Amino acid sequence: MDKPSLIPSGPVEIEEEKISFGRRLNEIPWWFVAIILIAVLATIIIATNPTYNEAFNFIKRGLSITVQVSLTSYGIALILGLFTGLGRLSGNLVINNLARLYVELIRGIPMLVLIFFIALVGVPAVVNGLNSFGGWLDEKGLESMGNVFTAINNQNISMKTRAIIALAVTYGAYLAEIFRAGIQSIEHGQMEAARSLGMSYGRAMRHIILPQAVRNVLPALGNDFVSMVKDSSLVSLLAVRDISQVARLHAGGTFRFRESYVTLSVMYLTMTVLLSLGVQFLERRLRRNVRK
């Protein structure tokens, strides 16, 4: 007959359950729960309160412009950043220094100043240069080609286009450093192995190095896109009718500043939280693929 255990197990088990329950509480992302509750509460207010609902219906007209500006600017910035990042790693002295100059200039000037400068100074300067080049072609007898450049007019370039160029040029410098870091994270021996197999530098970079580098920096690229969506609000200062500009117009016309800017904040919060969740999901997928 087995003797009963002299050590009481009840209190110990209760204490372990308390510890495990406390750990589970600590693992819950309470900040995210708070954001969700704020978003849900604000959504309920917007849906049930007539003044908030009116503000939302007015502000959402600029949502398509915000999406267009963000996606187009980021697409151009990716291309610009990739080539600049490759230029930063180039052995060519001229290309390397030009890429470094571009990155340091952009990173050394506030974004708001850059947007004004590129949109109101840089773009007109480029257009004037193209017009002068077209006039020179006309003098050389190449009127058909010259007319293409002389026909470009500053007034024909909308503020939305200028805003897209400004954001793309600005973010291109930051993405260049991300691509450079991603390429440098790949072991140099892989490039040497590819070259030993007879692959050219460009082909090895395109087929061996860049796919791995892009996979490594995808989370950082996603985070920069989230930042791009938030920074797209700066284009409202160029009178581009994104949601920030439309919210400002609504607030100025109705004097309902609380309703306008609470609604605007909730719209930006919703977009950035959804995008951040997408980036986190992508990071988890990448980690899982790396383990496999």
C-alpha positions in Angstrom: 0.0 0.0 0.0 1.5 3.3 -1.1 2.1 5.9 1.6 0.6 9.3 1.1 3.0 12.1 0.2 3.9 14.2 3.1 4.7 17.3 0.9 1.5 19.4 0.2 1.3 20.0 -3.6 -1.7 22.3 -3.6 -0.2 25.6 -2.7 2.8 25.0 -5.0 0.6 24.3 -8.0 -1.4 27.4 -7.2 1.7 29.5 -7.1 2.9 28.1 -10.4 -0.4 28.9 -12.0 -0.1 32.5 -10.7 3.4 32.8 -12.2 2.3 31.4 -15.5 -0.8 33.6 -15.6 1.4 36.6 -14.8 3.7 35.7 -17.7 0.8 35.4 -20.1 -0.4 38.9 -19.0 3.1 40.3 -19.6 3.2 38.8 -23.1 0.0 40.5 -24.1 0.8 43.6 -26.3 -1.3 46.0 -24.2 -0.1 49.0 -26.3 -1.7 47.4 -29.3 -4.9 46.5 -27.4 -5.1 50.2 -26.3 -4.7 51.4 -30.0 -7.4 49.0 -31.1 -9.7 50.2 -28.4 -9.0 53.8 -29.3 -9.7 53.1 -33.0 -12.9 51.2 -32.3 -14.2 53.9 -30.0 -13.3 56.6 -32.5 -15.0 54.6 -35.3 -18.2 54.3 -33.2 -18.2 58.0 -32.6 -17.7 58.8 -36.3 -20.5 56.4 -37.3 -23.0 57.6 -34.7 -22.2 61.3 -34.3 -23.6 63.4 -37.3 -20.8 66.0 -37.1 -18.0 63.5 -37.1 -19.7 61.5 -39.8 -20.0 64.6 -41.9 -16.3 65.3 -41.4 -15.3 61.7 -42.3 -17.4 61.8 -45.5 -15.7 65.1 -46.5 -12.1 64.1 -45.6 -12.3 60.7 -47.3 -12.4 62.5 -50.7 -8.6 63.0 -50.3 -7.9 59.3 -49.5 -7.2 58.4 -53.1 -4.7 61.2 -53.5 -2.9 60.1 -50.3 -2.7 56.5 -51.6 -1.5 57.6 -55.1 1.1 59.9 -53.7 2.4 57.3 -51.2 2.6 54.4 -53.7 4.0 56.4 -56.6 6.6 58.2 -54.5 7.7 55.0 -52.8 7.9 53.1 -56.1 10.2 55.8 -57.6 12.2 56.0 -54.3 12.8 52.2 -54.4 14.4 52.4 -57.9 16.4 55.5 -57.0 17.5 54.0 -53.7 18.6 50.8 -55.3 20.8 52.4 -57.9 22.2 54.9 -55.4 22.9 52.0 -53.0 24.8 50.2 -55.8 26.6 53.4 -56.6 27.7 53.7 -52.9 29.4 50.3 -53.3 30.8 51.0 -56.7 34.6 51.0 -57.2 34.2 53.9 -59.7 35.4 57.0 -57.9 33.0 59.4 -59.7 29.9 57.2 -59.3 30.7 56.5 -55.7 31.2 60.2 -54.8 28.1 61.3 -56.7 26.0 58.7 -54.8 27.6 59.8 -51.5 26.9 63.4 -52.3 23.3 62.8 -53.0 22.8 60.8 -49.8 24.6 63.3 -47.5 22.8 66.3 -49.1 19.4 64.8 -48.7 20.0 63.5 -45.1 21.4 66.9 -44.0 18.3 68.9 -44.9 14.9 68.7 -43.1 12.2 67.0 -45.1 9.9 69.9 -45.0 12.6 72.2 -46.5 13.4 69.6 -49.1 9.8 69.3 -50.2 9.5 73.1 -50.7 12.9 73.3 -52.4 12.4 70.4 -54.8 8.8 71.4 -55.7 9.3 75.2 -56.0 13.0 75.5 -56.9 14.4 72.2 -58.2 11.6 71.3 -60.6 11.4 74.7 -62.3 15.2 74.7 -62.6 15.2 71.4 -64.4 12.4 72.6 -66.7 14.3 75.7 -67.6 17.4 73.6 -68.3 15.3 71.3 -70.6 13.9 74.3 -72.4 17.4 75.7 -72.9 18.5 72.3 -74.2 15.6 72.3 -76.6 16.5 75.8 -77.8 20.1 74.5 -78.5 18.7 71.6 -80.5 16.6 74.0 -82.5 19.7 76.0 -83.3 21.4 72.8 -84.5 18.5 72.2 -86.9 17.0 69.4 -84.8 13.7 71.2 -84.5 11.5 68.1 -84.1 13.6 67.0 -81.0 14.0 70.5 -79.7 10.2 71.1 -79.7 9.8 68.2 -77.3 11.9 69.9 -74.7 10.8 73.5 -75.3 7.1 72.5 -75.0 7.6 71.6 -71.4 6.1 74.3 -69.2 6.3 74.8 -65.4 2.6 75.5 -65.3 1.8 72.1 -66.8 3.5 70.3 -63.9 0.9 69.9 -61.2 1.7 70.3 -57.5 0.8 66.6 -57.0 3.5 65.6 -59.5 6.0 67.9 -57.8 5.1 66.5 -54.4 5.6 63.0 -55.7 9.1 63.9 -57.1 10.0 65.6 -53.8 9.0 62.6 -51.6 10.7 60.2 -54.0 14.0 62.1 -54.1 13.9 62.5 -50.3 13.2 58.9 -49.5 15.5 57.6 -52.2 18.5 58.7 -50.1 17.3 56.8 -47.0 16.4 53.7 -49.0 19.9 53.8 -50.6 21.5 53.3 -47.2 19.1 50.4 -46.5 20.0 48.7 -49.8 23.7 49.3 -49.1 23.5 47.8 -45.7 21.6 44.8 -47.1 24.1 44.1 -49.8 27.0 44.4 -47.4 25.3 41.9 -45.1 25.8 39.2 -47.7 29.1 37.3 -47.3 31.7 38.5 -49.8 32.6 34.9 -50.5 29.3 34.4 -52.4 30.3 37.1 -54.9 33.7 35.4 -55.3 32.1 32.0 -55.8 29.8 33.4 -58.4 32.7 35.1 -60.3 34.7 31.9 -60.1 31.9 30.2 -61.9 32.2 32.6 -64.8 29.4 35.0 -63.9 29.9 38.7 -64.5 29.7 41.2 -61.7 26.4 42.5 -62.8 24.9 39.0 -63.3 26.2 37.8 -59.9 24.7 40.9 -58.3 21.4 40.5 -60.0 20.9 36.7 -59.5 22.9 36.0 -56.3 23.5 39.0 -54.1 20.4 41.2 -54.6 17.7 38.6 -54.0 19.3 37.7 -50.6 19.9 41.4 -49.7 16.3 42.4 -50.6 15.0 39.6 -48.4 17.1 40.8 -45.5 15.9 44.4 -45.8 12.3 43.8 -46.6 11.2 44.6 -43.0 13.1 47.9 -43.1 11.6 48.7 -46.4 8.2 48.1 -45.1 8.8 50.3 -42.1 9.9 53.1 -44.4 6.8 52.7 -46.4 4.8 53.2 -43.2 6.8 56.4 -42.6 6.2 57.5 -46.2 2.4 57.2 -45.7 2.7 59.5 -42.6 5.1 61.9 -44.2 2.8 62.2 -47.2 0.8 64.6 -45.1 3.5 67.2 -45.7 2.4 67.5 -49.3 -0.7 69.3 -48.1 1.6 72.4 -47.7 1.8 72.4 -51.5 -2.0 72.6 -51.7 -2.2 68.9 -52.8 -5.7 67.7 -51.8 -4.7 64.7 -49.7 -6.6 63.9 -46.6 -4.6 66.4 -44.5 -5.4 69.2 -46.9 -9.0 68.3 -47.2 -9.3 68.1 -43.4 -7.8 71.5 -43.1 -10.3 72.9 -45.6 -13.2 71.2 -43.7 -12.0 72.7 -40.4 -11.5 76.1 -41.9 -14.9 76.1 -43.5 -17.0 74.7 -40.7 -14.8 75.8 -37.7 -15.2 72.2 -36.4 -11.5 71.6 -35.7 -12.1 68.9 -33.1 -14.2 66.7 -35.5 -11.9 67.3 -38.5 -8.6 66.5 -36.8 -9.9 63.7 -34.6 -11.2 62.0 -37.8 -8.0 62.7 -39.7 -5.9 61.3 -36.8 -8.0 58.1 -36.7 -7.7 57.6 -40.5 -3.9 57.9 -40.3 -3.7 55.7 -37.3 -5.8 53.0 -39.0 -3.6 53.0 -42.1 -0.3 52.9 -40.2 -1.5 50.2 -37.8 -2.7 48.0 -40.7 0.6 48.5 -42.5 2.6 47.8 -39.4 0.8 44.6 -38.9 1.5 43.7 -42.5 5.2 44.4 -41.9 5.3 42.2 -38.7 3.5 39.4 -40.6 6.2 39.6 -43.3 9.0 39.5 -40.7 7.5 36.4 -39.2 7.2 34.7 -42.6 10.8 35.6 -43.4 12.1 34.2 -40.1 10.1 31.0 -40.7 11.5 30.6 -44.2 15.1 31.2 -42.9 14.6 28.4 -40.2 13.5 26.0 -42.9 
